[in-house]
Amino acid sequence: MIQNLSNITLRIGFTHNILASLLSYDDSIENYKVIDGDEARMMIEMSKHFNFSIQWKHSKQFGILTENNTWTGLFGMFQQNEIDLAIGGILQTYNRQMIADFLYPHFIDKSTFAIQPSNTIDYNSDYVRFNLLIRPFTLDVWLAFLFILILFGFLNFFLKLIPNTNKKIKHNIIWINLCLLTGQPYTLMKFTPISVRLSAIIWAFGIKILYNYYQGSLCSILTIQDDNIIDTIDELAMASKTGLVLPMLVSHSSSALILSESQIQSYKTIYKNSISIADRSDGYELMNHQKQLPKSNRKIYVFIGPRQKLEFYRLYYADQPLFIPPILDQSIFNMVFYSIPVRKGFDVFHEFFNEYICRIKHSGIHEHWKLMALINAVMNARSKWNNNDDDNLDQQFSLNQLNSIFYSYLILLIIAIIAFMIELINQFLLSIETK
């Protein structure tokens, strides 16, 4: 049964939110007109379905609970009985439930963080990163290499126990496999025992796989800009404690409230070392200001909030790259519920509104509205993107990124020259002794 509310005008409060409730005032109708936003579209469709009228009322903020137990913003309007519902991407919290009821949650998200890439390494500087040569393989792989070389030493010992028909030729398994490892031929392979040839074939097959993996990983590391990625809450807490990163919390937001009241040590550490900002646009202004500073003096900022909002701002402010960690238990602060608050005493319509919201949520209609709002907002923000920013030059591949390879080659070449000089001196001394 469809509830007919033809003689009722619902007062709906809203804050301007690009994704949830984007409205503009129309003088011709002396009321606000919906431009975009999933929750605003939901209200329009509900008004058509239940046949009620809407009187929009604007507020600049959701509202906070003051010391004298009164609310400001939208929830202050609930307290003063000025509105019946409110939209704008509002999260359910304990304090808000004291002043208003909430309808069925139309979207469930996860609170996480987004970190600004460090961009602290300047490839045009004289800094040489020799660790690049060992980064393609993890420590256990290098230890496995060391173990294999030791094993070759034992095999070489047992090889000497096998009678050799050609005593003038002495084989060394370690040297044979080092030649295969570096891609150099061993011309005396046909004079080795069959067991040595079989082990060399197996070793050569494994080396081919490892060589291709090492080459691809090394090229990727040289090409992709090097960033200090933090992808867990514990790592974020440690980095904020040591001053490597600076978390930013929107003042009076649900994220700030949860971190401030939490008894979890990592949450307390992050909150203690964070700074408060009025809104996320202020945070992006701080990030933009960093471009004017030398790279060594730049700060690494971290946003904390619902994942969907962070992903949107990553697209909306495309000139400021943000890394959002994968969805893991270690990177999630808490679950957040987006819902529409209604004034106390509105219970008579709860069942009908909840049923309608449940249907559009599970049918995918609401997800479509949200996706369309996201696409429209990002497309309208194209003029703000600056793809010619100087910092983007850091991501371009240049020969300066090969300096560690060059210096490593130079060091090995010097070692080879020293070895050659030692052999030359030994040969000279032997020639003197024979005379």
C-alpha positions in Angstrom: 0.0 0.0 0.0 1.4 3.4 -1.0 1.1 6.1 1.6 -0.4 9.3 0.0 0.9 12.5 1.5 -0.7 14.9 -0.9 -1.6 17.5 1.8 1.8 17.4 3.5 4.8 19.6 2.9 8.0 18.2 4.4 10.7 20.6 5.5 14.1 19.1 4.3 17.3 20.6 5.5 20.5 20.2 3.5 24.1 21.3 3.3 25.8 21.7 -0.1 27.6 18.4 -0.9 28.7 17.7 -4.4 28.0 14.0 -4.2 24.9 14.0 -1.9 23.0 17.3 -2.2 23.9 20.0 -4.7 21.1 22.5 -5.0 20.7 26.1 -6.2 18.1 28.7 -5.3 15.5 29.4 -8.0 13.8 32.9 -7.7 11.0 31.9 -10.0 9.7 29.2 -7.7 11.1 30.8 -4.5 12.7 27.5 -3.5 15.8 25.5 -4.1 16.2 23.4 -7.2 18.1 20.1 -7.3 21.2 20.0 -9.5 22.8 16.8 -8.5 23.5 14.4 -5.6 22.3 10.9 -4.8 20.4 11.9 -1.6 18.8 15.0 -3.3 17.6 12.7 -6.1 16.3 10.3 -3.6 14.1 13.0 -2.0 12.8 14.0 -5.3 11.8 10.5 -6.2 10.3 9.9 -2.8 8.2 13.1 -3.2 6.9 11.7 -6.5 6.3 8.3 -5.0 4.5 9.4 -1.8 3.1 12.6 -3.4 4.4 15.1 -0.8 5.8 18.6 -1.3 9.3 19.8 -0.3 10.4 23.0 1.3 14.2 23.1 1.2 16.1 24.8 4.1 19.8 25.4 3.8 22.4 25.2 6.5 26.2 25.7 6.1 27.1 22.8 8.4 25.8 19.6 10.0 26.1 21.1 13.4 28.0 20.4 16.7 26.9 19.9 20.2 27.9 23.0 22.3 28.7 23.2 26.0 25.2 24.3 26.9 23.8 21.1 25.4 22.4 22.8 22.3 23.1 22.0 18.6 24.1 24.2 15.7 23.6 23.7 12.0 21.2 21.0 10.7 20.8 19.3 14.0 20.2 22.6 15.7 17.3 23.0 13.2 16.0 19.5 14.4 16.2 20.7 18.0 14.2 23.9 17.1 11.7 21.8 15.2 12.5 23.7 11.9 13.0 20.7 9.7 11.6 17.1 9.3 14.5 15.5 7.4 18.0 16.4 6.5 20.4 15.3 3.7 24.0 16.0 2.8 26.0 12.8 3.3 25.3 12.6 7.1 26.8 9.8 9.2 25.1 8.2 12.1 26.7 8.9 15.5 25.7 8.4 19.0 25.2 12.1 19.8 23.2 12.7 16.7 20.9 9.8 17.5 20.1 11.7 20.7 18.5 14.6 18.8 17.1 12.8 15.7 16.1 9.4 14.4 17.7 7.8 11.4 16.2 6.0 8.4 17.5 2.8 6.9 21.2 3.3 5.9 21.5 3.7 2.2 25.3 3.4 2.1 27.8 1.7 4.3 31.5 2.8 4.1 34.8 2.3 5.8 36.8 5.0 7.5 40.4 4.9 6.4 43.2 7.3 5.4 44.8 8.7 2.3 48.4 9.7 2.3 50.2 12.2 0.1 53.1 10.6 -1.8 56.4 11.8 -0.3 58.1 13.0 -3.5 61.2 13.6 -1.4 63.7 11.9 -3.7 65.1 14.2 -6.3 66.6 12.2 -9.2 68.5 15.2 -10.4 70.5 15.3 -7.1 73.8 13.6 -6.4 72.1 11.0 -4.2 73.0 7.5 -5.3 70.6 4.7 -4.3 72.7 1.5 -4.4 69.9 -0.4 -2.7 68.1 -0.4 -6.0 70.2 -3.4 -7.1 69.0 -5.6 -4.3 65.4 -4.4 -4.0 64.0 -6.7 -6.8 64.5 -9.7 -4.6 63.5 -10.0 -0.9 65.9 -11.1 1.8 64.9 -14.8 1.7 65.7 -14.9 -2.0 69.2 -13.5 -1.5 69.7 -16.0 1.4 68.6 -18.8 -0.9 71.3 -17.6 -3.4 73.9 -17.7 -0.6 72.8 -21.2 0.4 73.1 -22.4 -3.2 76.6 -21.1 -3.5 77.5 -22.9 -0.3 75.9 -26.0 -1.7 78.0 -25.7 -4.8 81.1 -25.5 -2.6 80.2 -28.9 -1.1 79.5 -30.3 -4.6 82.8 -29.0 -5.8 84.6 -30.8 -2.9 83.0 -34.1 -3.9 83.8 -33.5 -7.5 87.5 -33.6 -6.7 87.0 -37.1 -5.3 85.8 -38.4 -8.7 88.7 -39.7 -10.9 89.4 -37.3 -13.7 90.6 -38.8 -17.0 92.0 -35.5 -18.1 94.1 -34.3 -15.1 95.3 -31.2 -16.9 91.7 -29.8 -16.7 90.4 -28.9 -13.3 86.7 -28.0 -13.0 85.2 -25.8 -10.4 81.4 -26.0 -10.0 81.2 -22.6 -8.3 82.9 -21.0 -11.2 80.8 -22.8 -13.7 77.6 -21.7 -12.2 78.8 -18.1 -11.7 79.5 -18.1 -15.4 76.0 -19.2 -16.2 74.6 -16.7 -13.7 76.3 -13.8 -15.5 75.5 -15.2 -18.9 79.1 -16.1 -19.8 79.9 -19.4 -21.6 82.0 -22.1 -20.0 84.0 -23.5 -23.0 85.2 -26.7 -21.1 81.7 -27.9 -20.3 82.0 -30.9 -22.6 84.9 -32.2 -20.5 82.9 -32.2 -17.2 81.1 -35.3 -15.8 77.5 -35.9 -16.7 76.4 -35.0 -13.1 77.9 -31.6 -13.4 76.2 -31.0 -16.8 72.8 -32.0 -15.4 73.2 -29.7 -12.4 74.3 -26.9 -14.8 71.2 -27.4 -17.0 68.9 -27.2 -14.0 70.7 -24.1 -12.7 70.6 -22.4 -16.1 66.8 -23.0 -16.3 66.3 -21.4 -12.9 68.6 -18.6 -13.7 66.7 -17.7 -16.8 63.4 -17.3 -14.8 65.1 -15.3 -12.1 67.0 -13.2 -14.6 63.8 -12.1 -16.4 62.0 -11.4 -13.1 65.0 -9.4 -11.8 65.3 -7.4 -15.0 61.6 -6.5 -15.1 61.5 -5.6 -11.4 64.6 -3.4 -11.7 63.2 -1.5 -14.7 59.9 -0.9 -12.9 61.7 0.4 -9.8 63.8 2.7 -11.9 60.8 4.0 -13.8 58.2 4.4 -11.1 58.8 7.2 -8.6 60.0 6.1 -5.3 57.5 6.8 -2.4 57.4 5.7 1.2 54.0 4.0 1.2 52.1 3.5 4.5 49.2 1.1 4.2 48.3 0.2 7.8 47.0 2.1 10.8 49.9 0.9 13.0 52.5 2.2 10.4 50.6 5.5 10.2 50.7 5.8 14.0 54.4 5.2 14.1 55.1 7.6 11.2 53.0 10.3 12.8 54.8 9.8 16.1 58.2 10.2 14.5 57.1 13.2 12.5 57.4 11.6 9.1 53.7 12.4 8.3 51.2 14.9 9.6 47.6 13.6 9.9 44.8 16.1 9.2 41.3 15.8 10.9 38.3 17.9 10.0 37.3 19.6 13.2 34.1 18.1 14.9 33.9 15.3 12.3 33.0 11.8 13.2 36.5 10.6 12.5 38.0 13.2 14.9 35.4 12.2 17.5 36.2 8.5 17.2 40.0 9.0 17.4 39.7 11.4 20.3 37.5 9.0 22.4 39.2 5.7 21.4 41.3 3.7 23.9 43.3 2.0 21.1 46.9 3.1 21.4 47.5 3.6 17.7 44.3 5.7 17.4 45.4 7.9 20.4 48.8 8.3 18.8 47.4 9.5 15.5 45.0 11.9 17.2 47.7 13.3 19.4 50.0 14.1 16.5 47.3 15.4 14.1 46.2 18.9 13.2 42.7 20.2 12.9 41.4 21.7 9.7 38.0 23.4 9.0 37.3 21.2 5.9 39.2 19.2 3.4 39.6 22.1 1.0 41.9 23.7 3.6 43.9 20.5 3.7 44.4 20.7 -0.1 45.5 24.3 0.2 48.2 23.1 2.7 49.3 20.5 0.2 49.4 23.0 -2.7 51.6 25.3 -0.5 54.2 22.5 -0.3 55.0 23.0 -4.0 56.6 26.3 -3.2 59.0 24.7 -0.7 62.2 22.7 -1.4 61.5 19.0 -1.5 63.6 18.4 1.6 61.3 20.8 3.6 58.0 19.4 2.4 55.6 17.7 4.8 53.7 14.6 4.0 50.0 15.1 4.9 47.4 12.4 5.6 43.6 12.7 5.3 41.4 10.6 7.5 37.8 9.9 6.7 35.3 7.7 4.9 36.9 5.8 2.0 34.3 6.9 -0.6 34.9 10.6 0.2 38.7 10.1 0.0 38.4 8.4 -3.4 36.2 11.2 -4.6 38.7 13.9 -3.5 41.5 12.0 -5.1 39.7 12.3 -8.4 38.3 15.8 -7.8 41.8 17.3 -6.9 43.6 15.3 -9.6 46.6 17.6 -9.4 47.3 16.2 -5.9 47.9 12.5 -6.0 46.8 10.5 -3.0 47.5 6.9 -2.0 44.6 5.1 -0.4 45.6 1.7 1.1 43.9 -1.5 0.1 40.8 -2.6 1.9 42.3 -4.6 4.8 41.4 -4.9 8.5 44.7 -3.2 9.3 43.8 -0.1 7.3 40.2 0.4 8.5 39.4 2.6 11.6 35.7 1.8 11.7 32.5 1.3 9.7 30.4 4.4 8.9 26.7 4.4 8.0 25.2 7.1 5.8 21.6 7.6 6.6 18.9 10.3 6.5 18.1 11.8 9.9 14.4 12.6 10.7 13.0 14.6 13.6 11.7 12.9 16.7 8.0 12.1 16.4 8.2 11.3 12.7 7.7 7.6 13.4 4.4 7.3 11.4 6.3 7.5 8.1 9.4 5.5 9.1 8.1 2.2 7.8 7.1 3.5 4.4 10.3 5.5 3.9 12.5 2.7 5.1 10.9 0.2 2.7 11.4 2.6 -0.2 15.1 3.3 0.7 15.7 -0.4 1.1 14.3 -1.1 -2.4 16.3 1.5 -4.2 19.5 0.5 -2.4 19.3 -3.2 -3.1 18.0 -2.7 -6.7 21.2 -0.7 -7.5 19.3 2.5 -8.3 21.0 4.4 -5.5 24.4 3.1 -6.5 23.6 4.5 -10.0 22.7 7.9 -8.6 25.9 8.0 -6.6 28.0 7.0 -9.5 26.4 9.6 -11.8 27.0 12.3 -9.2 30.6 11.3 -8.9 31.1 11.4 -12.7 29.4 14.7 -13.1 31.5 16.3 -10.2 34.8 15.0 -11.6 33.9 16.2 -15.2 32.9 19.6 -13.9 36.3 19.9 -12.1 38.4 19.3 -15.2 39.3 23.0 -15.3 41.0 22.6 -11.9 43.3 19.9 -13.0 46.8 21.0 -13.9 48.5 18.2 -15.8 51.5 20.4 -16.6 52.6 20.7 -13.0 56.3 20.8 -12.5 56.1 17.9 -9.9 54.9 15.6 -12.7 58.4 15.8 -14.2 59.6 13.7 -11.3 57.7 10.8 -12.7 59.4 11.0 -16.1 62.1 8.5 -16.7 65.6 10.0 -17.3 69.2 8.8 -17.4 69.7 10.4 -14.0 67.8 7.5 -12.6 70.4 5.1 -13.8 73.2 6.7 -11.8 73.2 3.8 -9.3 73.7 1.3 -12.1 76.5 3.4 -13.6 78.4 3.7 -10.3 77.9 0.0 -9.6 79.4 -0.8 -13.0 82.3 1.6 -12.4 83.0 0.0 -9.0 83.0 -3.5 -10.5 85.2 -2.3 -13.4 87.8 -0.9 -10.9 87.7 -4.2 -9.0 88.3 -6.1 -12.3 91.3 -3.8 -13.1 92.8 -4.4 -9.6 92.4 -8.1 -10.1 94.1 -7.8 -13.5 97.0 -5.9 -12.0 97.4 -8.5 -9.3 97.5 -11.3 -11.9 100.0 -9.3 -14.0 102.3 -8.8 -11.0 102.0 -12.5 -10.0 103.0 -13.5 -13.6 105.9 -11.1 -13.5 107.1 -12.5 -10.2 106.8 -16.1 -11.5 108.8 -15.3 -14.6 111.6 -13.8 -12.5 111.7 -17.0 -10.3 111.9 -19.3 -13.3 114.9 -17.4 -14.6 
